[in-house]
Amino acid sequence: MTRKEISDSIVNIINEILPDGDCSGLDPDKRLRDQLELDSMDFLDIVMELRKKYGVEVPEEDYPKLATLNSCADYLEPKMKSI
């Protein structure tokens, strides 16, 4: 997957978890939790969806690497290269 596809996938997952959330104006460099008022359960749902849809395991110690849309793409790109 390309960085754009990864970012789009993250946005799609967020839209599934937060159907009332507006992802259209996301700043890729700002924390997702701050922009979308994600709580810890929402964040865990995102991580679980990544595992379910793409087989990507994200260890708990790596959760801070998923803070922004850009950091998600940086972290996931090598893991999702062959998808």
Backbone as CSV, one residue per row, in Angstrom:
resi,resn,N_x,N_y,N_z,CA_x,CA_y,CA_z,C_x,C_y,C_z
1,MET,0.837,-1.191,0.000,0.000,0.000,0.000,0.877,1.248,0.000
2,THR,0.389,2.274,-0.645,1.088,3.550,-0.645,0.732,4.336,0.617
3,ARG,1.486,5.390,0.891,1.185,6.253,2.048,-0.229,6.811,1.942
4,LYS,-0.621,7.219,0.740,-1.966,7.778,0.531,-3.028,6.725,0.840
5,GLU,-2.827,5.511,0.363,-3.781,4.430,0.633,-3.854,4.120,2.127
6,ILE,-2.712,4.155,2.794,-2.684,3.910,4.239,-3.448,5.012,4.960
7,SER,-3.181,6.263,4.609,-3.890,7.387,5.230,-5.389,7.289,4.980
8,ASP,-5.766,6.963,3.751,-7.185,6.805,3.422,-7.815,5.664,4.229
9,SER,-7.073,4.591,4.415,-7.581,3.460,5.202,-7.805,3.857,6.655
10,ILE,-6.871,4.629,7.218,-7.016,5.093,8.603,-8.262,5.972,8.716
11,VAL,-8.438,6.876,7.771,-9.608,7.762,7.785,-10.891,6.938,7.666
12,ASN,-10.889,5.921,6.803,-12.073,5.064,6.657,-12.388,4.329,7.952
13,ILE,-11.372,3.833,8.621,-11.571,3.144,9.901,-12.136,4.118,10.926
14,ILE,-11.583,5.324,10.973,-12.080,6.335,11.920,-13.540,6.652,11.622
15,ASN,-13.883,6.780,10.347,-15.272,7.066,9.966,-16.215,5.944,10.390
16,GLU,-15.734,4.695,10.360,-16.556,3.571,10.809,-16.766,3.633,12.323
17,ILE,-15.718,3.985,13.043,-15.774,4.005,14.506,-16.517,5.233,15.018
18,LEU,-16.303,6.358,14.364,-16.947,7.622,14.747,-17.773,8.136,13.583
19,PRO,-18.942,7.568,13.346,-19.723,7.989,12.179,-20.095,9.471,12.194
20,ASP,-20.129,10.085,13.370,-20.438,11.514,13.445,-19.186,12.384,13.380
21,GLY,-18.020,11.760,13.391,-16.773,12.524,13.324,-16.549,13.060,11.924
22,ASP,-15.978,14.233,11.839,-15.706,14.851,10.539,-14.218,14.772,10.262
23,CYS,-13.838,13.901,9.339,-12.432,13.713,9.001,-11.998,14.553,7.808
24,SER,-12.903,15.341,7.254,-12.587,16.089,6.036,-11.517,17.147,6.249
25,GLY,-11.440,17.710,7.432,-10.465,18.764,7.673,-9.317,18.357,8.567
26,LEU,-8.995,17.063,8.576,-7.921,16.595,9.445,-6.579,17.204,9.053
27,ASP,-5.859,17.679,10.051,-4.490,18.123,9.848,-3.613,16.895,10.078
28,PRO,-2.870,16.446,9.056,-2.114,15.200,9.187,-0.991,15.261,10.222
29,ASP,-0.656,16.459,10.695,0.421,16.594,11.668,-0.059,16.856,13.089
30,LYS,-1.362,16.958,13.280,-1.913,17.173,14.628,-2.440,15.858,15.174
31,ARG,-2.402,15.733,16.491,-2.861,14.502,17.152,-4.317,14.208,16.802
32,LEU,-4.558,12.970,16.383,-5.916,12.549,16.031,-6.854,12.662,17.226
33,ARG,-6.372,12.305,18.404,-7.220,12.364,19.601,-7.710,13.782,19.865
34,ASP,-6.861,14.757,19.621,-7.239,16.151,19.852,-8.225,16.656,18.802
35,GLN,-8.036,16.244,17.577,-8.893,16.726,16.490,-10.269,16.074,16.489
36,LEU,-10.323,14.825,16.903,-11.565,14.064,16.795,-12.155,13.684,18.146
37,GLU,-11.515,14.119,19.213,-11.968,13.781,20.559,-12.108,12.274,20.738
38,LEU,-11.094,11.556,20.269,-11.058,10.111,20.439,-10.751,9.786,21.898
39,ASP,-11.479,8.835,22.445,-11.103,8.364,23.778,-10.255,7.094,23.610
40,SER,-9.800,6.551,24.710,-8.894,5.406,24.633,-9.568,4.184,23.999
41,MET,-10.851,4.016,24.227,-11.558,2.886,23.607,-11.663,3.054,22.093
42,ASP,-11.909,4.279,21.636,-11.947,4.543,20.195,-10.592,4.223,19.569
43,PHE,-9.527,4.645,20.256,-8.181,4.399,19.752,-7.913,2.893,19.661
44,LEU,-8.302,2.160,20.695,-8.128,0.704,20.669,-8.942,0.068,19.548
45,ASP,-10.120,0.609,19.278,-10.932,0.111,18.161,-10.203,0.290,16.835
46,ILE,-9.512,1.417,16.682,-8.738,1.662,15.456,-7.637,0.610,15.325
47,VAL,-6.920,0.368,16.407,-5.846,-0.626,16.403,-6.399,-2.016,16.079
48,MET,-7.541,-2.359,16.659,-8.156,-3.669,16.407,-8.605,-3.810,14.946
49,GLU,-9.129,-2.727,14.385,-9.542,-2.753,12.972,-8.341,-2.933,12.053
50,LEU,-7.215,-2.318,12.388,-5.999,-2.508,11.591,-5.593,-3.974,11.587
51,ARG,-5.700,-4.593,12.748,-5.349,-6.010,12.845,-6.346,-6.862,12.065
52,LYS,-7.632,-6.579,12.230,-8.665,-7.381,11.577,-8.621,-7.232,10.053
53,LYS,-8.516,-6.009,9.570,-8.575,-5.768,8.125,-7.266,-6.080,7.400
54,TYR,-6.136,-5.783,8.056,-4.853,-5.862,7.359,-3.845,-6.799,8.000
55,GLY,-4.195,-7.411,9.130,-3.277,-8.324,9.790,-2.083,-7.629,10.429
56,VAL,-2.217,-6.340,10.710,-1.123,-5.561,11.289,-1.246,-5.570,12.806
57,GLU,-0.217,-6.084,13.464,-0.160,-6.076,14.921,0.562,-4.815,15.373
58,VAL,-0.043,-4.091,16.283,0.581,-2.893,16.838,0.735,-3.126,18.344
59,PRO,1.985,-3.358,18.789,2.185,-3.561,20.219,1.872,-2.287,21.003
60,GLU,1.433,-2.459,22.231,1.014,-1.323,23.057,2.103,-0.256,23.176
61,GLU,3.355,-0.669,23.229,4.438,0.321,23.351,4.588,1.186,22.099
62,ASP,3.988,0.767,20.994,4.048,1.551,19.752,2.839,2.462,19.557
63,TYR,1.868,2.418,20.438,0.679,3.263,20.292,1.011,4.744,20.103
64,PRO,2.004,5.297,20.807,2.323,6.722,20.584,2.742,7.036,19.142
65,LYS,3.202,6.020,18.417,3.604,6.229,17.021,2.399,6.405,16.098
66,LEU,1.195,6.208,16.634,-0.035,6.368,15.846,-0.787,7.645,16.235
67,ALA,-0.066,8.616,16.722,-0.703,9.831,17.247,-1.316,10.704,16.158
68,THR,-0.635,10.862,15.034,-1.132,11.717,13.951,-1.343,10.869,12.697
69,LEU,-2.015,11.430,11.727,-2.222,10.709,10.467,-0.879,10.430,9.793
70,ASN,0.016,11.428,9.797,1.334,11.229,9.193,2.161,10.202,9.948
71,SER,2.105,10.233,11.285,2.889,9.251,12.040,2.316,7.844,11.852
72,CYS,1.005,7.739,11.678,0.387,6.436,11.361,0.956,5.907,10.051
73,ALA,0.990,6.750,9.043,1.503,6.338,7.731,2.985,5.955,7.831
74,ASP,3.772,6.743,8.582,5.196,6.424,8.762,5.365,5.053,9.401
75,TYR,4.586,4.795,10.432,4.699,3.546,11.176,4.177,2.351,10.362
76,LEU,3.053,2.541,9.690,2.394,1.424,9.012,2.955,1.124,7.622
77,GLU,3.583,2.090,6.988,4.044,1.891,5.608,4.925,0.642,5.441
78,PRO,5.955,0.459,6.265,6.757,-0.767,6.069,5.974,-2.041,6.391
79,LYS,5.032,-1.976,7.307,4.253,-3.146,7.692,3.199,-3.508,6.637
80,MET,2.758,-2.515,5.866,1.683,-2.736,4.898,2.160,-2.666,3.454
81,LYS,3.473,-2.666,3.263,4.040,-2.533,1.926,3.546,-3.626,0.980
82,SER,3.396,-4.822,1.487,3.042,-5.944,0.604,1.539,-6.164,0.480
83,ILE,0.749,-5.315,1.111,-0.720,-5.488,1.062,-1.265,-4.847,-0.196
